Amino acid sequence: MYRCELCNRVSRPGERATKVVMERRPTEYPSRSKAQRARTGRRAKSHDDPGGAGYEIAKEAIVCATCAEEQLAKEAAQDAAQDADPLGI
């Protein structure tokens, strides 16, 4: 049993919880030389990690199935609005 972090309702026994991403933040990872090692037979090879940019989770919540569906619908609507108007005008 758990308490939904959005509607504050206590779940029924056996009801599954869902983790929902509430906030994301942009991040950049620097490149690292010889960061990954792989063994092939007796030899170990080192590979470079190129790094990169993307988004990471800043805040997530454990929610009930009803709230999870609502949150995913809101997120889909926001993504559709951004795709329709990428400049935010």
PDB file of N, CA, C and O in Angstrom:
ATOM      1  N   MET A   1       0.837  -1.178   0.000  1.00  0.00           N
ATOM      2  CA  MET A   1       0.000   0.000   0.000  1.00  0.00           C
ATOM      3  C   MET A   1       0.882   1.243   0.000  1.00  0.00           C
ATOM      4  O   MET A   1       1.995   1.229   0.526  1.00  0.00           O
ATOM      5  N   TYR A   2       0.387   2.285  -0.579  1.00  0.00           N
ATOM      6  CA  TYR A   2       1.112   3.544  -0.683  1.00  0.00           C
ATOM      7  C   TYR A   2       0.111   4.688  -0.721  1.00  0.00           C
ATOM      8  O   TYR A   2      -1.092   4.476  -0.872  1.00  0.00           O
ATOM      9  N   ARG A   3       0.620   5.886  -0.583  1.00  0.00           N
ATOM     10  CA  ARG A   3      -0.228   7.074  -0.673  1.00  0.00           C
ATOM     11  C   ARG A   3       0.157   7.811  -1.957  1.00  0.00           C
ATOM     12  O   ARG A   3       1.328   8.122  -2.173  1.00  0.00           O
ATOM     13  N   CYS A   4      -0.827   8.085  -2.798  1.00  0.00           N
ATOM     14  CA  CYS A   4      -0.597   8.809  -4.049  1.00  0.00           C
ATOM     15  C   CYS A   4      -0.091  10.211  -3.712  1.00  0.00           C
ATOM     16  O   CYS A   4      -0.677  10.910  -2.885  1.00  0.00           O
ATOM     17  N   GLU A   5       0.990  10.608  -4.355  1.00  0.00           N
ATOM     18  CA  GLU A   5       1.588  11.908  -4.067  1.00  0.00           C
ATOM     19  C   GLU A   5       0.859  13.072  -4.740  1.00  0.00           C
ATOM     20  O   GLU A   5       1.157  14.231  -4.450  1.00  0.00           O
ATOM     21  N   LEU A   6      -0.087  12.784  -5.629  1.00  0.00           N
ATOM     22  CA  LEU A   6      -0.853  13.859  -6.271  1.00  0.00           C
ATOM     23  C   LEU A   6      -2.227  14.044  -5.632  1.00  0.00           C
ATOM     24  O   LEU A   6      -2.605  15.162  -5.283  1.00  0.00           O
ATOM     25  N   CYS A   7      -2.974  12.949  -5.480  1.00  0.00           N
ATOM     26  CA  CYS A   7      -4.332  13.068  -4.923  1.00  0.00           C
ATOM     27  C   CYS A   7      -4.389  12.729  -3.437  1.00  0.00           C
ATOM     28  O   CYS A   7      -5.428  12.905  -2.801  1.00  0.00           O
ATOM     29  N   ASN A   8      -3.284  12.245  -2.882  1.00  0.00           N
ATOM     30  CA  ASN A   8      -3.168  11.948  -1.451  1.00  0.00           C
ATOM     31  C   ASN A   8      -4.093  10.815  -1.004  1.00  0.00           C
ATOM     32  O   ASN A   8      -4.432  10.720   0.175  1.00  0.00           O
ATOM     33  N   ARG A   9      -4.500   9.959  -1.940  1.00  0.00           N
ATOM     34  CA  ARG A   9      -5.380   8.835  -1.636  1.00  0.00           C
ATOM     35  C   ARG A   9      -4.539   7.614  -1.268  1.00  0.00           C
ATOM     36  O   ARG A   9      -3.506   7.371  -1.892  1.00  0.00           O
ATOM     37  N   VAL A  10      -4.962   6.846  -0.271  1.00  0.00           N
ATOM     38  CA  VAL A  10      -4.280   5.610   0.104  1.00  0.00           C
ATOM     39  C   VAL A  10      -4.759   4.509  -0.840  1.00  0.00           C
ATOM     40  O   VAL A  10      -5.957   4.362  -1.080  1.00  0.00           O
ATOM     41  N   SER A  11      -3.817   3.747  -1.366  1.00  0.00           N
ATOM     42  CA  SER A  11      -4.162   2.715  -2.337  1.00  0.00           C
ATOM     43  C   SER A  11      -4.773   1.499  -1.659  1.00  0.00           C
ATOM     44  O   SER A  11      -4.676   1.320  -0.444  1.00  0.00           O
ATOM     45  N   ARG A  12      -5.402   0.674  -2.476  1.00  0.00           N
ATOM     46  CA  ARG A  12      -5.924  -0.598  -1.992  1.00  0.00           C
ATOM     47  C   ARG A  12      -4.770  -1.597  -1.942  1.00  0.00           C
ATOM     48  O   ARG A  12      -3.777  -1.411  -2.645  1.00  0.00           O
ATOM     49  N   PRO A  13      -4.872  -2.637  -1.143  1.00  0.00           N
ATOM     50  CA  PRO A  13      -3.825  -3.667  -1.123  1.00  0.00           C
ATOM     51  C   PRO A  13      -3.690  -4.317  -2.493  1.00  0.00           C
ATOM     52  O   PRO A  13      -4.686  -4.714  -3.096  1.00  0.00           O
ATOM     53  N   GLY A  14      -2.470  -4.425  -2.980  1.00  0.00           N
ATOM     54  CA  GLY A  14      -2.209  -5.045  -4.270  1.00  0.00           C
ATOM     55  C   GLY A  14      -2.279  -4.102  -5.457  1.00  0.00           C
ATOM     56  O   GLY A  14      -1.945  -4.505  -6.571  1.00  0.00           O
ATOM     57  N   GLU A  15      -2.699  -2.869  -5.259  1.00  0.00           N
ATOM     58  CA  GLU A  15      -2.772  -1.900  -6.356  1.00  0.00           C
ATOM     59  C   GLU A  15      -1.360  -1.432  -6.699  1.00  0.00           C
ATOM     60  O   GLU A  15      -0.583  -1.079  -5.812  1.00  0.00           O
ATOM     61  N   ARG A  16      -1.042  -1.432  -7.963  1.00  0.00           N
ATOM     62  CA  ARG A  16       0.316  -1.077  -8.388  1.00  0.00           C
ATOM     63  C   ARG A  16       0.518   0.432  -8.420  1.00  0.00           C
ATOM     64  O   ARG A  16      -0.373   1.202  -8.777  1.00  0.00           O
ATOM     65  N   ALA A  17       1.726   0.816  -8.032  1.00  0.00           N
ATOM     66  CA  ALA A  17       2.106   2.219  -8.077  1.00  0.00           C
ATOM     67  C   ALA A  17       2.778   2.508  -9.415  1.00  0.00           C
ATOM     68  O   ALA A  17       3.333   1.609 -10.047  1.00  0.00           O
ATOM     69  N   THR A  18       2.723   3.752  -9.836  1.00  0.00           N
ATOM     70  CA  THR A  18       3.360   4.189 -11.076  1.00  0.00           C
ATOM     71  C   THR A  18       4.206   5.405 -10.771  1.00  0.00           C
ATOM     72  O   THR A  18       3.758   6.331 -10.095  1.00  0.00           O
ATOM     73  N   LYS A  19       5.447   5.403 -11.278  1.00  0.00           N
ATOM     74  CA  LYS A  19       6.298   6.579 -11.128  1.00  0.00           C
ATOM     75  C   LYS A  19       6.084   7.476 -12.341  1.00  0.00           C
ATOM     76  O   LYS A  19       6.130   7.022 -13.485  1.00  0.00           O
ATOM     77  N   VAL A  20       5.849   8.753 -12.071  1.00  0.00           N
ATOM     78  CA  VAL A  20       5.598   9.719 -13.128  1.00  0.00           C
ATOM     79  C   VAL A  20       6.617  10.842 -12.994  1.00  0.00           C
ATOM     80  O   VAL A  20       6.862  11.336 -11.893  1.00  0.00           O
ATOM     81  N   VAL A  21       7.206  11.242 -14.107  1.00  0.00           N
ATOM     82  CA  VAL A  21       8.168  12.335 -14.111  1.00  0.00           C
ATOM     83  C   VAL A  21       7.412  13.654 -14.029  1.00  0.00           C
ATOM     84  O   VAL A  21       6.543  13.930 -14.856  1.00  0.00           O
ATOM     85  N   MET A  22       7.740  14.460 -13.037  1.00  0.00           N
ATOM     86  CA  MET A  22       7.079  15.744 -12.838  1.00  0.00           C
ATOM     87  C   MET A  22       7.887  16.889 -13.460  1.00  0.00           C
ATOM     88  O   MET A  22       7.313  17.812 -14.039  1.00  0.00           O
ATOM     89  N   GLU A  23       9.212  16.827 -13.339  1.00  0.00           N
ATOM     90  CA  GLU A  23      10.076  17.880 -13.884  1.00  0.00           C
ATOM     91  C   GLU A  23      11.313  17.249 -14.510  1.00  0.00           C
ATOM     92  O   GLU A  23      11.826  16.235 -14.036  1.00  0.00           O
ATOM     93  N   ARG A  24      11.774  17.874 -15.581  1.00  0.00           N
ATOM     94  CA  ARG A  24      13.031  17.480 -16.230  1.00  0.00           C
ATOM     95  C   ARG A  24      13.920  18.707 -16.301  1.00  0.00           C
ATOM     96  O   ARG A  24      13.434  19.838 -16.325  1.00  0.00           O
ATOM     97  N   ARG A  25      15.229  18.475 -16.334  1.00  0.00           N
ATOM     98  CA  ARG A  25      16.151  19.599 -16.485  1.00  0.00           C
ATOM     99  C   ARG A  25      17.185  19.245 -17.547  1.00  0.00           C
ATOM    100  O   ARG A  25      17.602  18.092 -17.650  1.00  0.00           O
ATOM    101  N   PRO A  26      17.598  20.234 -18.337  1.00  0.00           N
ATOM    102  CA  PRO A  26      18.616  19.971 -19.356  1.00  0.00           C
ATOM    103  C   PRO A  26      19.977  19.772 -18.678  1.00  0.00           C
ATOM    104  O   PRO A  26      20.275  20.400 -17.662  1.00  0.00           O
ATOM    105  N   THR A  27      20.780  18.904 -19.249  1.00  0.00           N
ATOM    106  CA  THR A  27      22.107  18.652 -18.700  1.00  0.00           C
ATOM    107  C   THR A  27      23.079  18.316 -19.818  1.00  0.00           C
ATOM    108  O   THR A  27      22.682  17.886 -20.900  1.00  0.00           O
ATOM    109  N   GLU A  28      24.343  18.519 -19.540  1.00  0.00           N
ATOM    110  CA  GLU A  28      25.407  18.171 -20.483  1.00  0.00           C
ATOM    111  C   GLU A  28      26.425  17.316 -19.752  1.00  0.00           C
ATOM    112  O   GLU A  28      26.785  17.599 -18.610  1.00  0.00           O
ATOM    113  N   TYR A  29      26.880  16.279 -20.415  1.00  0.00           N
ATOM    114  CA  TYR A  29      27.888  15.394 -19.855  1.00  0.00           C
ATOM    115  C   TYR A  29      29.181  15.574 -20.644  1.00  0.00           C
ATOM    116  O   TYR A  29      29.163  15.497 -21.873  1.00  0.00           O
ATOM    117  N   PRO A  30      30.297  15.812 -19.968  1.00  0.00           N
ATOM    118  CA  PRO A  30      31.563  16.013 -20.670  1.00  0.00           C
ATOM    119  C   PRO A  30      32.084  14.697 -21.248  1.00  0.00           C
ATOM    120  O   PRO A  30      31.722  13.617 -20.782  1.00  0.00           O
ATOM    121  N   SER A  31      32.927  14.800 -22.256  1.00  0.00           N
ATOM    122  CA  SER A  31      33.534  13.594 -22.816  1.00  0.00           C
ATOM    123  C   SER A  31      34.610  13.091 -21.860  1.00  0.00           C
ATOM    124  O   SER A  31      35.265  13.870 -21.167  1.00  0.00           O
ATOM    125  N   ARG A  32      34.778  11.760 -21.841  1.00  0.00           N
ATOM    126  CA  ARG A  32      35.783  11.147 -20.975  1.00  0.00           C
ATOM    127  C   ARG A  32      36.612  10.185 -21.811  1.00  0.00           C
ATOM    128  O   ARG A  32      36.070   9.313 -22.489  1.00  0.00           O
ATOM    129  N   SER A  33      37.907  10.346 -21.762  1.00  0.00           N
ATOM    130  CA  SER A  33      38.772   9.461 -22.542  1.00  0.00           C
ATOM    131  C   SER A  33      39.022   8.175 -21.767  1.00  0.00           C
ATOM    132  O   SER A  33      39.237   8.199 -20.555  1.00  0.00           O
ATOM    133  N   LYS A  34      38.992   7.071 -22.469  1.00  0.00           N
ATOM    134  CA  LYS A  34      39.242   5.733 -21.930  1.00  0.00           C
ATOM    135  C   LYS A  34      38.368   5.426 -20.711  1.00  0.00           C
ATOM    136  O   LYS A  34      38.850   4.891 -19.713  1.00  0.00           O
ATOM    137  N   ALA A  35      37.095   5.765 -20.800  1.00  0.00           N
ATOM    138  CA  ALA A  35      36.178   5.588 -19.673  1.00  0.00           C
ATOM    139  C   ALA A  35      35.565   4.188 -19.642  1.00  0.00           C
ATOM    140  O   ALA A  35      35.210   3.694 -18.571  1.00  0.00           O
ATOM    141  N   GLN A  36      35.439   3.554 -20.792  1.00  0.00           N
ATOM    142  CA  GLN A  36      34.779   2.257 -20.847  1.00  0.00           C
ATOM    143  C   GLN A  36      35.796   1.182 -21.187  1.00  0.00           C
ATOM    144  O   GLN A  36      36.578   1.322 -22.128  1.00  0.00           O
ATOM    145  N   ARG A  37      35.773   0.114 -20.414  1.00  0.00           N
ATOM    146  CA  ARG A  37      36.687  -0.993 -20.675  1.00  0.00           C
ATOM    147  C   ARG A  37      35.891  -2.218 -21.075  1.00  0.00           C
ATOM    148  O   ARG A  37      34.846  -2.516 -20.497  1.00  0.00           O
ATOM    149  N   ALA A  38      36.394  -2.914 -22.059  1.00  0.00           N
ATOM    150  CA  ALA A  38      35.751  -4.144 -22.514  1.00  0.00           C
ATOM    151  C   ALA A  38      36.818  -5.212 -22.680  1.00  0.00           C
ATOM    152  O   ALA A  38      37.876  -4.965 -23.258  1.00  0.00           O
ATOM    153  N   ARG A  39      36.534  -6.388 -22.174  1.00  0.00           N
ATOM    154  CA  ARG A  39      37.480  -7.497 -22.304  1.00  0.00           C
ATOM    155  C   ARG A  39      37.064  -8.381 -23.456  1.00  0.00           C
ATOM    156  O   ARG A  39      35.907  -8.788 -23.561  1.00  0.00           O
ATOM    157  N   THR A  40      38.001  -8.668 -24.303  1.00  0.00           N
ATOM    158  CA  THR A  40      37.796  -9.640 -25.364  1.00  0.00           C
ATOM    159  C   THR A  40      38.943 -10.631 -25.265  1.00  0.00           C
ATOM    160  O   THR A  40      40.076 -10.329 -25.641  1.00  0.00           O
ATOM    161  N   GLY A  41      38.640 -11.805 -24.762  1.00  0.00           N
ATOM    162  CA  GLY A  41      39.689 -12.793 -24.558  1.00  0.00           C
ATOM    163  C   GLY A  41      40.617 -12.355 -23.442  1.00  0.00           C
ATOM    164  O   GLY A  41      40.174 -12.124 -22.317  1.00  0.00           O
ATOM    165  N   ARG A  42      41.899 -12.240 -23.745  1.00  0.00           N
ATOM    166  CA  ARG A  42      42.881 -11.836 -22.735  1.00  0.00           C
ATOM    167  C   ARG A  42      43.148 -10.346 -22.742  1.00  0.00           C
ATOM    168  O   ARG A  42      43.747  -9.812 -21.808  1.00  0.00           O
ATOM    169  N   ARG A  43      42.713  -9.682 -23.778  1.00  0.00           N
ATOM    170  CA  ARG A  43      43.029  -8.253 -23.910  1.00  0.00           C
ATOM    171  C   ARG A  43      41.875  -7.387 -23.414  1.00  0.00           C
ATOM    172  O   ARG A  43      40.703  -7.725 -23.576  1.00  0.00           O
ATOM    173  N   ALA A  44      42.235  -6.284 -22.816  1.00  0.00           N
ATOM    174  CA  ALA A  44      41.234  -5.301 -22.391  1.00  0.00           C
ATOM    175  C   ALA A  44      41.379  -4.072 -23.268  1.00  0.00           C
ATOM    176  O   ALA A  44      42.473  -3.522 -23.396  1.00  0.00           O
ATOM    177  N   LYS A  45      40.289  -3.643 -23.869  1.00  0.00           N
ATOM    178  CA  LYS A  45      40.314  -2.454 -24.717  1.00  0.00           C
ATOM    179  C   LYS A  45      39.609  -1.318 -24.004  1.00  0.00           C
ATOM    180  O   LYS A  45      38.619  -1.531 -23.304  1.00  0.00           O
ATOM    181  N   SER A  46      40.115  -0.126 -24.180  1.00  0.00           N
ATOM    182  CA  SER A  46      39.481   1.054 -23.608  1.00  0.00           C
ATOM    183  C   SER A  46      38.851   1.871 -24.724  1.00  0.00           C
ATOM    184  O   SER A  46      39.449   2.068 -25.781  1.00  0.00           O
ATOM    185  N   HIS A  47      37.652   2.338 -24.477  1.00  0.00           N
ATOM    186  CA  HIS A  47      36.928   3.154 -25.444  1.00  0.00           C
ATOM    187  C   HIS A  47      36.611   4.506 -24.813  1.00  0.00           C
ATOM    188  O   HIS A  47      36.448   4.624 -23.599  1.00  0.00           O
ATOM    189  N   ASP A  48      36.531   5.506 -25.659  1.00  0.00           N
ATOM    190  CA  ASP A  48      36.189   6.843 -25.175  1.00  0.00           C
ATOM    191  C   ASP A  48      34.680   6.985 -25.026  1.00  0.00           C
ATOM    192  O   ASP A  48      33.910   6.430 -25.809  1.00  0.00           O
ATOM    193  N   ASP A  49      34.273   7.735 -24.010  1.00  0.00           N
ATOM    194  CA  ASP A  49      32.871   8.080 -23.820  1.00  0.00           C
ATOM    195  C   ASP A  49      32.690   9.472 -24.413  1.00  0.00           C
ATOM    196  O   ASP A  49      33.301  10.421 -23.921  1.00  0.00           O
ATOM    197  N   PRO A  50      31.864   9.629 -25.464  1.00  0.00           N
ATOM    198  CA  PRO A  50      31.779  10.924 -26.128  1.00  0.00           C
ATOM    199  C   PRO A  50      31.034  12.001 -25.331  1.00  0.00           C
ATOM    200  O   PRO A  50      31.102  13.180 -25.681  1.00  0.00           O
ATOM    201  N   GLY A  51      30.333  11.617 -24.276  1.00  0.00           N
ATOM    202  CA  GLY A  51      29.551  12.620 -23.540  1.00  0.00           C
ATOM    203  C   GLY A  51      28.302  12.956 -24.320  1.00  0.00           C
ATOM    204  O   GLY A  51      27.845  12.159 -25.139  1.00  0.00           O
ATOM    205  N   GLY A  52      27.744  14.127 -24.075  1.00  0.00           N
ATOM    206  CA  GLY A  52      26.558  14.528 -24.814  1.00  0.00           C
ATOM    207  C   GLY A  52      25.665  15.435 -24.001  1.00  0.00           C
ATOM    208  O   GLY A  52      26.035  15.888 -22.918  1.00  0.00           O
ATOM    209  N   ALA A  53      24.498  15.694 -24.530  1.00  0.00           N
ATOM    210  CA  ALA A  53      23.532  16.566 -23.879  1.00  0.00           C
ATOM    211  C   ALA A  53      22.165  15.898 -23.926  1.00  0.00           C
ATOM    212  O   ALA A  53      21.882  15.091 -24.811  1.00  0.00           O
ATOM    213  N   GLY A  54      21.336  16.243 -22.971  1.00  0.00           N
ATOM    214  CA  GLY A  54      19.996  15.676 -22.928  1.00  0.00           C
ATOM    215  C   GLY A  54      19.255  16.189 -21.721  1.00  0.00           C
ATOM    216  O   GLY A  54      19.545  17.275 -21.219  1.00  0.00           O
ATOM    217  N   TYR A  55      18.296  15.409 -21.252  1.00  0.00           N
ATOM    218  CA  TYR A  55      17.485  15.782 -20.105  1.00  0.00           C
ATOM    219  C   TYR A  55      17.588  14.694 -19.052  1.00  0.00           C
ATOM    220  O   TYR A  55      17.704  13.512 -19.376  1.00  0.00           O
ATOM    221  N   GLU A  56      17.545  15.100 -17.783  1.00  0.00           N
ATOM    222  CA  GLU A  56      17.508  14.149 -16.692  1.00  0.00           C
ATOM    223  C   GLU A  56      16.332  14.470 -15.785  1.00  0.00           C
ATOM    224  O   GLU A  56      15.823  15.591 -15.792  1.00  0.00           O
ATOM    225  N   ILE A  57      15.902  13.490 -15.007  1.00  0.00           N
ATOM    226  CA  ILE A  57      14.755  13.664 -14.127  1.00  0.00           C
ATOM    227  C   ILE A  57      15.145  14.542 -12.949  1.00  0.00           C
ATOM    228  O   ILE A  57      16.129  14.269 -12.262  1.00  0.00           O
ATOM    229  N   ALA A  58      14.370  15.599 -12.716  1.00  0.00           N
ATOM    230  CA  ALA A  58      14.597  16.478 -11.582  1.00  0.00           C
ATOM    231  C   ALA A  58      13.650  16.133 -10.442  1.00  0.00           C
ATOM    232  O   ALA A  58      14.017  16.248  -9.272  1.00  0.00           O
ATOM    233  N   LYS A  59      12.419  15.706 -10.780  1.00  0.00           N
ATOM    234  CA  LYS A  59      11.431  15.378  -9.753  1.00  0.00           C
ATOM    235  C   LYS A  59      10.494  14.321 -10.315  1.00  0.00           C
ATOM    236  O   LYS A  59      10.029  14.438 -11.449  1.00  0.00           O
ATOM    237  N   GLU A  60      10.213  13.283  -9.521  1.00  0.00           N
ATOM    238  CA  GLU A  60       9.239  12.286  -9.919  1.00  0.00           C
ATOM    239  C   GLU A  60       8.351  11.967  -8.724  1.00  0.00           C
ATOM    240  O   GLU A  60       8.722  12.214  -7.577  1.00  0.00           O
ATOM    241  N   ALA A  61       7.187  11.421  -9.004  1.00  0.00           N
ATOM    242  CA  ALA A  61       6.218  11.126  -7.960  1.00  0.00           C
ATOM    243  C   ALA A  61       5.674   9.713  -8.136  1.00  0.00           C
ATOM    244  O   ALA A  61       5.579   9.203  -9.252  1.00  0.00           O
ATOM    245  N   ILE A  62       5.318   9.088  -7.007  1.00  0.00           N
ATOM    246  CA  ILE A  62       4.664   7.788  -7.023  1.00  0.00           C
ATOM    247  C   ILE A  62       3.166   8.057  -6.933  1.00  0.00           C
ATOM    248  O   ILE A  62       2.677   8.621  -5.954  1.00  0.00           O
ATOM    249  N   VAL A  63       2.447   7.638  -7.980  1.00  0.00           N
ATOM    250  CA  VAL A  63       1.035   7.995  -8.095  1.00  0.00           C
ATOM    251  C   VAL A  63       0.183   6.766  -8.394  1.00  0.00           C
ATOM    252  O   VAL A  63       0.694   5.713  -8.777  1.00  0.00           O
ATOM    253  N   CYS A  64      -1.131   6.923  -8.210  1.00  0.00           N
ATOM    254  CA  CYS A  64      -2.084   5.859  -8.536  1.00  0.00           C
ATOM    255  C   CYS A  64      -2.304   5.837 -10.059  1.00  0.00           C
ATOM    256  O   CYS A  64      -1.865   6.738 -10.773  1.00  0.00           O
ATOM    257  N   ALA A  65      -2.978   4.808 -10.529  1.00  0.00           N
ATOM    258  CA  ALA A  65      -3.198   4.636 -11.970  1.00  0.00           C
ATOM    259  C   ALA A  65      -4.014   5.782 -12.566  1.00  0.00           C
ATOM    260  O   ALA A  65      -3.743   6.215 -13.686  1.00  0.00           O
ATOM    261  N   THR A  66      -5.006   6.275 -11.832  1.00  0.00           N
ATOM    262  CA  THR A  66      -5.850   7.360 -12.333  1.00  0.00           C
ATOM    263  C   THR A  66      -5.036   8.636 -12.530  1.00  0.00           C
ATOM    264  O   THR A  66      -5.122   9.285 -13.573  1.00  0.00           O
ATOM    265  N   CYS A  67      -4.248   8.986 -11.523  1.00  0.00           N
ATOM    266  CA  CYS A  67      -3.424  10.195 -11.617  1.00  0.00           C
ATOM    267  C   CYS A  67      -2.336  10.043 -12.680  1.00  0.00           C
ATOM    268  O   CYS A  67      -1.971  11.017 -13.338  1.00  0.00           O
ATOM    269  N   ALA A  68      -1.817   8.823 -12.849  1.00  0.00           N
ATOM    270  CA  ALA A  68      -0.793   8.581 -13.865  1.00  0.00           C
ATOM    271  C   ALA A  68      -1.356   8.835 -15.260  1.00  0.00           C
ATOM    272  O   ALA A  68      -0.687   9.445 -16.094  1.00  0.00           O
ATOM    273  N   GLU A  69      -2.575   8.376 -15.521  1.00  0.00           N
ATOM    274  CA  GLU A  69      -3.207   8.605 -16.818  1.00  0.00           C
ATOM    275  C   GLU A  69      -3.423  10.095 -17.060  1.00  0.00           C
ATOM    276  O   GLU A  69      -3.179  10.592 -18.159  1.00  0.00           O
ATOM    277  N   GLU A  70      -3.878  10.804 -16.033  1.00  0.00           N
ATOM    278  CA  GLU A  70      -4.100  12.250 -16.164  1.00  0.00           C
ATOM    279  C   GLU A  70      -2.790  12.984 -16.433  1.00  0.00           C
ATOM    280  O   GLU A  70      -2.734  13.880 -17.275  1.00  0.00           O
ATOM    281  N   GLN A  71      -1.742  12.600 -15.716  1.00  0.00           N
ATOM    282  CA  GLN A  71      -0.440  13.258 -15.879  1.00  0.00           C
ATOM    283  C   GLN A  71       0.133  13.003 -17.274  1.00  0.00           C
ATOM    284  O   GLN A  71       0.688  13.910 -17.894  1.00  0.00           O
ATOM    285  N   LEU A  72      -0.001  11.779 -17.764  1.00  0.00           N
ATOM    286  CA  LEU A  72       0.493  11.459 -19.101  1.00  0.00           C
ATOM    287  C   LEU A  72      -0.306  12.193 -20.175  1.00  0.00           C
ATOM    288  O   LEU A  72       0.254  12.594 -21.195  1.00  0.00           O
ATOM    289  N   ALA A  73      -1.604  12.371 -19.957  1.00  0.00           N
ATOM    290  CA  ALA A  73      -2.429  13.119 -20.911  1.00  0.00           C
ATOM    291  C   ALA A  73      -2.005  14.589 -20.938  1.00  0.00           C
ATOM    292  O   ALA A  73      -1.928  15.194 -22.008  1.00  0.00           O
ATOM    293  N   LYS A  74      -1.733  15.161 -19.771  1.00  0.00           N
ATOM    294  CA  LYS A  74      -1.263  16.552 -19.708  1.00  0.00           C
ATOM    295  C   LYS A  74       0.071  16.704 -20.431  1.00  0.00           C
ATOM    296  O   LYS A  74       0.280  17.662 -21.174  1.00  0.00           O
ATOM    297  N   GLU A  75       0.970  15.747 -20.204  1.00  0.00           N
ATOM    298  CA  GLU A  75       2.279  15.800 -20.841  1.00  0.00           C
ATOM    299  C   GLU A  75       2.163  15.672 -22.363  1.00  0.00           C
ATOM    300  O   GLU A  75       2.876  16.355 -23.099  1.00  0.00           O
ATOM    301  N   ALA A  76       1.275  14.808 -22.831  1.00  0.00           N
ATOM    302  CA  ALA A  76       1.065  14.648 -24.271  1.00  0.00           C
ATOM    303  C   ALA A  76       0.494  15.923 -24.880  1.00  0.00           C
ATOM    304  O   ALA A  76       0.866  16.305 -25.989  1.00  0.00           O
ATOM    305  N   ALA A  77      -0.412  16.581 -24.155  1.00  0.00           N
ATOM    306  CA  ALA A  77      -0.987  17.840 -24.642  1.00  0.00           C
ATOM    307  C   ALA A  77       0.080  18.936 -24.712  1.00  0.00           C
ATOM    308  O   ALA A  77       0.093  19.727 -25.656  1.00  0.00           O
ATOM    309  N   GLN A  78       0.964  18.987 -23.730  1.00  0.00           N
ATOM    310  CA  GLN A  78       2.045  19.979 -23.743  1.00  0.00           C
ATOM    311  C   GLN A  78       3.008  19.716 -24.894  1.00  0.00           C
ATOM    312  O   GLN A  78       3.446  20.653 -25.561  1.00  0.00           O
ATOM    313  N   ASP A  79       3.344  18.441 -25.133  1.00  0.00           N
ATOM    314  CA  ASP A  79       4.230  18.100 -26.244  1.00  0.00           C
ATOM    315  C   ASP A  79       3.599  18.463 -27.582  1.00  0.00           C
ATOM    316  O   ASP A  79       4.288  18.945 -28.481  1.00  0.00           O
ATOM    317  N   ALA A  80       2.293  18.234 -27.722  1.00  0.00           N
ATOM    318  CA  ALA A  80       1.590  18.564 -28.970  1.00  0.00           C
ATOM    319  C   ALA A  80       1.571  20.070 -29.182  1.00  0.00           C
ATOM    320  O   ALA A  80       1.705  20.544 -30.310  1.00  0.00           O
ATOM    321  N   ALA A  81       1.404  20.824 -28.095  1.00  0.00           N
ATOM    322  CA  ALA A  81       1.398  22.278 -28.198  1.00  0.00           C
ATOM    323  C   ALA A  81       2.782  22.807 -28.589  1.00  0.00           C
ATOM    324  O   ALA A  81       2.889  23.759 -29.362  1.00  0.00           O
ATOM    325  N   GLN A  82       3.831  22.191 -28.057  1.00  0.00           N
ATOM    326  CA  GLN A  82       5.187  22.617 -28.406  1.00  0.00           C
ATOM    327  C   GLN A  82       5.515  22.257 -29.850  1.00  0.00           C
ATOM    328  O   GLN A  82       6.191  23.021 -30.540  1.00  0.00           O
ATOM    329  N   ASP A  83       5.039  21.092 -30.317  1.00  0.00           N
ATOM    330  CA  ASP A  83       5.278  20.702 -31.704  1.00  0.00           C
ATOM    331  C   ASP A  83       4.552  21.626 -32.669  1.00  0.00           C
ATOM    332  O   ASP A  83       5.065  21.925 -33.748  1.00  0.00           O
ATOM    333  N   ALA A  84       3.367  22.078 -32.291  1.00  0.00           N
ATOM    334  CA  ALA A  84       2.582  22.965 -33.150  1.00  0.00           C
ATOM    335  C   ALA A  84       3.190  24.366 -33.193  1.00  0.00           C
ATOM    336  O   ALA A  84       3.150  25.026 -34.231  1.00  0.00           O
ATOM    337  N   ASP A  85       3.743  24.819 -32.089  1.00  0.00           N
ATOM    338  CA  ASP A  85       4.310  26.163 -31.995  1.00  0.00           C
ATOM    339  C   ASP A  85       5.691  26.079 -31.321  1.00  0.00           C
ATOM    340  O   ASP A  85       5.799  26.366 -30.128  1.00  0.00           O
ATOM    341  N   PRO A  86       6.757  25.691 -32.060  1.00  0.00           N
ATOM    342  CA  PRO A  86       8.059  25.480 -31.447  1.00  0.00           C
ATOM    343  C   PRO A  86       8.697  26.763 -30.887  1.00  0.00           C
ATOM    344  O   PRO A  86       9.573  26.675 -30.026  1.00  0.00           O
ATOM    345  N   LEU A  87       8.285  27.935 -31.347  1.00  0.00           N
ATOM    346  CA  LEU A  87       8.872  29.188 -30.853  1.00  0.00           C
ATOM    347  C   LEU A  87       8.195  29.669 -29.590  1.00  0.00           C
ATOM    348  O   LEU A  87       8.717  30.566 -28.927  1.00  0.00           O
ATOM    349  N   GLY A  88       7.059  29.112 -29.234  1.00  0.00           N
ATOM    350  CA  GLY A  88       6.344  29.500 -28.035  1.00  0.00           C
ATOM    351  C   GLY A  88       5.633  30.839 -28.165  1.00  0.00           C
ATOM    352  O   GLY A  88       5.426  31.531 -27.168  1.00  0.00           O
ATOM    353  N   ILE A  89       5.260  31.206 -29.377  1.00  0.00           N
ATOM    354  CA  ILE A  89       4.598  32.504 -29.617  1.00  0.00           C
ATOM    355  C   ILE A  89       3.108  32.339 -29.538  1.00  0.00           C
ATOM    356  O   ILE A  89       2.370  33.309 -29.709  1.00  0.00           O
TER     357      ILE A  89
END
